Amino acid sequence: MLEGGKVVRLAEQEGPARYLIARESNVTPRAGEVLVRVHASSLNFHDYAVVTGMLGPRPGVTPMSDGAGVVEAVGDGVTEFASGDLVMSLFFPEWRDGPVGGANRRVMPGDLGDGFAAEWVTRPAHWFTRIPKGYTLTEAASLPCAALTAWRALIVEARVKPGDWVVTQGTGGVSLFAVQFAKAAGARTIASSSSEAKLERLKQLGVDHVINYRSTPDWARVVREASSGGADVVVEIGGAGTLNQSIRAVRPGGCIVLIGTLAGLHGDVATRDIMANNLRLQGITVGSRAHQLDMIRAIEANGVRPIMDRHFPLEGLADAFVYQASGAHFGKVMVDIAGPRR
C-alpha cells in the first residue's frame, strides 16, 4: 500500500518559485468520493495568477485547476466510475448544469480549494468526467479549462455555424482550441500573432487568414476586408487593451466573447459602437459539467486533438510558469505527474 505521494503547496505569494513539495498520505475515499492517481496537468493563465499572488494570498493551497488520472478506489455509493477508469477534472466542479451563478462557482480547484499539482487526490466523484475516447491522460489534462472555455464561447454562447467568420488572438490554449472548434463547426477563421513563425504554424492548422498584430496594429481593418464586412465572432483574450479593435472588427449584430484580460483590466471602451451596431459582448468563465460532457462527445465525433508544447515534471513547476510567462509557447504547457502505483 502506497503511504503517500508528492504534493505542491504554495508557501508565499511572491512568484512562481515560492512553493513547497511535501509528501502526504493518501486519503481513503469516503461515500461519494474517488481516489485518483494524477498523471498530468496543464498550465492556464488562471494558474499563473494564483501562484504569483495576482488573485491574493493562497497560503497552503495546492495549485493547478487541470488534472487527469486513473481512478484507484471508489467510496460507497459511487456508480459513475470504477477502479481503473480514466477521468479528468472540472474547473467548476459544483456547476453541474443550468445557468451560471455565484453558488455553482464557489469551488475552484487550484484556487479556492486544492488543485491537481499532486500525485494523488481524493475528491467527490462528480468533480470528474470521463476523458474522450482515444485520448491519453496527458491530452485529457489539457481540456478542462482552456478547451471548455473555447467550447462554451463558440458553441454555447456565440452559436457558431458553418460559414461564419471567427477571429482568435494569439496561440495560447484557448485560442488554438477555438480555431479547432471553429473549423470543426464549418466556420472560417482569422488568427493573429506577433510572431511570423507562429503565424506559419497557424496556417498549417488550416487558419484561413493570419495577421501580425504588431506590424498591423489596426488589424480590425484587415479583418473587415478579409471577411467582407466584419467577423461574426471575435474570441477576445486581451481585454481593455484590445477590445476596441475587436469592436471594430465584428460585423453589425456580431458577438465578442471576452475570455481574458491579458492586455489590461481598465481602459476606454467604444460603447457607442457596441450600441449602434447591436453587438453582443459576452463574458466567459469556463463552463459546467454538462458543457464538458457535450464537448467530449464533439471531440470524439470530430477528431479534435490538443496542441501541446513543452512538458515539465512536477518538480519543475516553477520553470513551467517561467516558460509560460515568456510567451514562447504554441499551445498548452504540460506538467507530467504520474504518481507511483499502489
C-alpha distance (Angstrom), angle and dihedral (degrees) to the residues before:
residue distance angle dihedral
M1 . . .
L2 3.79 . .
E3 3.79 109.9 .
G4 3.77 97.1 -155.5
G5 3.75 149.2 -34.9
K6 3.77 139.6 -128.7
V7 3.78 117.7 -85.5
V8 3.80 132.1 179.6
R9 3.79 118.3 -134.2
L10 3.79 125.3 -178.2
A11 3.78 113.8 -114.1
E12 3.82 104.8 -179.4
Q13 3.79 133.5 -0.3
E14 3.80 99.2 -124.3
G15 3.78 102.1 103.7
P16 3.79 144.3 -35.1
A17 3.81 93.1 -74.8
R18 3.79 92.7 61.3
Y19 3.77 100.7 95.8
L20 3.78 139.3 103.3
I21 3.80 128.8 -133.7
A22 3.79 111.7 -146.5
R23 3.77 135.8 169.5
E24 3.77 115.4 -121.4
S25 3.78 133.4 -179.6
N26 3.78 120.3 -104.3
V27 3.77 115.9 -105.2
T28 3.80 114.3 -131.3
P29 3.81 107.7 -124.9
R30 3.76 115.4 -105.3
A31 3.79 125.7 -152.4
G32 3.79 109.6 -45.9
E33 3.82 94.5 12.3
V34 3.81 136.5 107.9
L35 3.79 131.7 -152.9
V36 3.81 109.8 -135.8
R37 3.79 128.9 -168.1
V38 3.80 101.4 -144.3
H39 3.81 116.1 -136.8
A40 3.79 103.6 176.6
S41 3.78 148.1 -2.9
S42 3.80 134.3 -171.4
L43 3.78 135.1 -142.2
N44 3.79 123.6 -108.8
F45 3.79 129.0 177.2
H46 3.80 87.7 -110.5
D47 3.81 89.4 61.0
Y48 3.81 90.1 50.7
A49 3.80 89.6 51.4
V50 3.81 89.8 52.6
V51 3.80 98.5 48.5
T52 3.81 94.3 43.9
G53 3.80 93.6 49.6
M54 3.81 95.8 -114.9
L55 3.80 89.3 133.3
G56 3.79 94.7 44.4
P57 3.80 132.5 -92.7
R58 3.78 117.9 -29.8
P59 3.83 101.8 175.2
G60 3.79 114.2 -175.6
V61 3.81 95.1 6.5
T62 3.79 119.9 136.9
P63 3.83 105.0 -130.8
M64 3.84 133.2 -144.0
S65 3.80 122.0 80.0
D66 3.82 95.8 -154.0
G67 3.76 123.9 74.2
A68 3.79 140.7 154.6
G69 3.77 129.6 -176.3
V70 3.79 151.1 125.9
V71 3.79 125.0 -66.3
E72 3.80 106.4 -122.4
A73 3.80 100.2 175.1
V74 3.80 138.5 3.7
G75 3.77 131.5 -150.1
D76 3.77 127.7 -130.4
G77 3.78 114.7 -64.7
V78 3.81 97.0 21.5
T79 3.80 108.7 133.9
E80 3.83 104.7 154.8
F81 3.81 94.8 67.3
A82 3.77 137.2 34.8
S83 3.78 134.5 -170.3
G84 3.80 109.5 -69.4
D85 3.82 96.5 28.7
L86 3.80 118.4 134.7
V87 3.80 113.4 -127.3
M88 3.78 141.6 173.4
S89 3.78 132.2 -154.8
L90 3.80 134.1 -106.5
F91 3.81 124.2 -128.4
F92 3.83 91.3 -144.3
P93 3.81 102.0 25.9
E94 3.81 94.3 179.8
W95 3.83 93.8 51.7
R96 3.76 96.7 88.7
D97 3.81 101.2 160.6
G98 3.77 143.1 -36.0
P99 3.81 130.4 54.5
V100 3.78 122.8 -17.6
G101 3.78 116.2 -95.6
G102 3.78 142.0 161.7
A103 3.78 96.3 -103.9
N104 3.80 95.8 54.1
R105 3.81 92.5 51.0
R106 3.80 99.7 49.6
V107 3.81 92.5 100.2
M108 3.82 117.3 65.5
P109 3.82 116.2 165.6
G110 3.78 110.6 -136.5
D111 3.80 92.3 25.5
L112 3.80 117.3 35.1
G113 3.78 90.8 23.1
D114 3.80 138.0 4.0
G115 3.79 118.6 -50.5
F116 3.78 136.7 -164.5
A117 3.82 107.0 -75.1
A118 3.79 86.4 113.6
E119 3.78 138.0 91.5
W120 3.81 92.7 -129.7
V121 3.80 132.9 25.1
T122 3.79 133.3 179.7
R123 3.79 112.5 -155.3
P124 3.82 140.2 150.9
A125 3.79 110.0 -74.7
H126 3.82 93.3 -122.7
W127 3.82 88.6 62.3
F128 3.82 87.4 78.0
T129 3.79 140.1 55.6
R130 3.77 131.4 -164.5
I131 3.80 117.1 -90.6
P132 3.83 123.6 -116.0
K133 3.79 114.5 -81.2
G134 3.80 111.2 -98.1
Y135 3.80 93.5 20.2
T136 3.78 123.2 125.2
L137 3.79 117.3 -131.5
T138 3.80 89.0 -110.2
E139 3.80 91.0 55.6
A140 3.79 90.8 46.7
A141 3.81 91.3 53.0
S142 3.81 89.0 65.1
L143 3.81 94.1 61.0
P144 3.84 115.6 63.4
C145 3.81 98.9 75.7
A146 3.81 110.5 15.7
A147 3.79 100.9 33.7
L148 3.79 94.8 41.6
T149 3.81 90.8 49.4
A150 3.81 90.2 53.3
W151 3.81 91.5 44.4
R152 3.79 94.8 51.7
A153 3.82 92.1 42.6
L154 3.80 95.7 53.2
I155 3.78 107.4 24.2
V156 3.80 105.0 28.4
E157 3.80 103.2 33.2
A158 3.83 107.4 20.0
R159 3.83 93.0 34.0
V160 3.78 93.5 -146.6
K161 3.79 113.8 -155.2
P162 3.82 135.1 -172.1
G163 3.79 112.9 -66.4
D164 3.79 95.9 22.3
W165 3.80 119.7 133.0
V166 3.82 113.2 -124.8
V167 3.81 123.1 -170.2
T168 3.81 121.7 -156.5
Q169 3.79 130.1 -174.8
G170 3.80 125.7 -139.6
T171 3.78 131.0 -19.8
G172 3.78 104.0 -84.5
G173 3.78 123.6 125.5
V174 3.81 99.0 -86.8
S175 3.81 93.5 46.6
L176 3.81 94.4 49.6
F177 3.79 93.0 46.2
A178 3.82 87.4 49.3
V179 3.82 89.7 54.6
Q180 3.79 90.6 50.3
F181 3.80 95.9 46.4
A182 3.81 90.9 45.9
K183 3.80 91.6 52.3
A184 3.81 91.0 46.0
A185 3.81 88.4 53.7
G186 3.81 91.1 52.5
A187 3.80 95.4 -106.9
R188 3.79 127.0 141.2
T189 3.79 117.9 -119.6
I190 3.79 140.2 -144.8
A191 3.80 117.5 -172.8
S192 3.79 133.1 -175.1
S193 3.79 136.0 -153.7
S194 3.79 137.7 153.6
S195 3.82 91.5 -130.4
E196 3.80 120.9 82.8
A197 3.80 89.8 -157.7
K198 3.80 90.8 55.1
L199 3.81 90.9 46.3
E200 3.80 88.4 56.6
R201 3.79 90.1 52.1
L202 3.80 89.7 49.9
K203 3.80 89.1 54.8
Q204 3.80 88.7 52.6
L205 3.81 88.4 55.8
G206 3.78 89.0 58.7
V207 3.81 99.4 -100.2
D208 3.82 107.0 163.8
H209 3.81 98.1 -145.5
V210 3.82 132.5 11.2
I211 3.81 130.6 -160.8
N212 3.79 130.8 -163.5
Y213 3.79 99.4 -142.3
R214 3.80 92.3 -166.2
S215 3.79 95.1 58.4
T216 3.81 90.9 34.0
P217 3.82 106.6 41.0
D218 3.83 91.1 167.8
W219 3.78 90.7 62.0
A220 3.80 92.1 149.5
R221 3.81 88.9 74.4
V222 3.81 90.8 54.1
V223 3.82 90.6 49.3
R224 3.79 91.9 52.1
E225 3.79 91.4 48.9
A226 3.81 94.8 46.4
S227 3.80 93.2 46.9
S228 3.82 96.1 40.7
G229 3.78 96.7 -117.5
G230 3.78 109.1 -0.7
A231 3.78 143.0 -42.7
D232 3.78 122.3 -78.2
V233 3.80 92.6 -140.5
V234 3.80 135.2 16.4
V235 3.81 119.0 -165.2
E236 3.81 99.3 -147.0
I237 3.81 116.2 -157.5
G238 3.81 99.2 157.9
G239 3.77 102.5 66.3
A240 3.79 120.3 -163.0
G241 3.80 94.0 -1.9
T242 3.80 95.0 61.3
L243 3.80 104.4 16.9
N244 3.80 96.2 98.7
Q245 3.80 90.7 55.6
S246 3.80 88.3 52.0
I247 3.81 90.7 49.6
R248 3.80 89.3 53.6
A249 3.81 92.7 44.3
V250 3.80 98.1 55.3
R251 3.81 123.7 83.4
P252 3.82 122.8 -116.1
G253 3.79 107.1 -75.6
G254 3.80 91.4 18.5
C255 3.79 129.8 134.8
I256 3.80 134.4 -117.0
V257 3.81 114.5 -163.5
L258 3.80 110.1 -158.8
I259 3.80 110.3 -152.6
G260 3.81 102.2 154.7
T261 3.79 147.5 18.7
L262 3.79 101.7 -147.6
A263 3.82 93.4 137.7
G264 3.79 97.1 47.5
L265 3.78 146.4 -45.5
H266 3.80 98.8 -130.8
G267 3.79 136.3 38.9
D268 3.77 145.9 108.1
V269 3.78 114.6 -55.2
A270 3.81 123.6 -160.3
T271 3.79 94.9 -123.3
R272 3.81 92.4 163.6
D273 3.81 90.3 60.8
I274 3.80 90.8 49.0
M275 3.79 90.5 53.1
A276 3.80 97.8 39.2
N277 3.81 93.4 49.7
N278 3.82 94.7 40.6
L279 3.80 91.4 -123.9
R280 3.77 124.8 175.0
L281 3.81 117.0 -135.7
Q282 3.80 109.2 -166.8
G283 3.80 124.6 -175.3
I284 3.81 115.0 -145.3
T285 3.81 129.1 -160.1
V286 3.81 107.2 176.3
G287 3.83 114.4 -82.7
S288 3.79 150.4 -104.7
R289 3.79 133.7 -72.9
A290 3.81 89.3 -102.5
H291 3.82 89.9 53.1
Q292 3.80 90.0 51.2
L293 3.79 93.3 51.9
D294 3.81 90.3 49.2
M295 3.81 89.8 50.0
I296 3.80 91.6 50.8
R297 3.80 91.2 54.1
A298 3.82 90.6 48.8
I299 3.81 91.8 49.1
E300 3.79 89.7 53.0
A301 3.81 92.4 47.8
N302 3.82 95.3 47.8
G303 3.80 102.7 33.9
V304 3.82 95.3 -123.6
R305 3.81 112.0 173.1
P306 3.80 126.1 -170.3
I307 3.79 121.1 -108.8
M308 3.79 107.8 -129.9
D309 3.78 128.1 -169.1
R310 3.81 123.7 -173.5
H311 3.80 127.9 -7.7
F312 3.82 124.9 -139.5
P313 3.81 130.7 -173.4
L314 3.80 120.3 -117.8
E315 3.80 88.9 -104.7
G316 3.80 88.7 56.1
L317 3.80 95.6 54.8
A318 3.81 92.4 120.0
D319 3.81 90.4 53.6
A320 3.79 89.3 49.6
F321 3.80 91.2 56.4
V322 3.79 92.0 47.2
Y323 3.81 88.7 52.8
Q324 3.80 91.3 47.4
A325 3.81 90.8 51.6
S326 3.82 90.8 52.4
G327 3.80 90.0 66.8
A328 3.80 91.5 -137.0
H329 3.79 94.9 121.9
F330 3.80 126.7 103.7
G331 3.77 107.0 -157.1
K332 3.78 128.4 -19.3
V333 3.80 126.0 -5.3
M334 3.80 107.0 -142.8
V335 3.79 135.2 -152.4
D336 3.81 116.7 -150.3
I337 3.81 110.7 -149.1
A338 3.83 112.5 152.7
G339 3.78 100.6 162.8
P340 3.80 120.7 -145.8
R341 3.79 118.4 -77.7
R342 3.77 122.2 -106.2
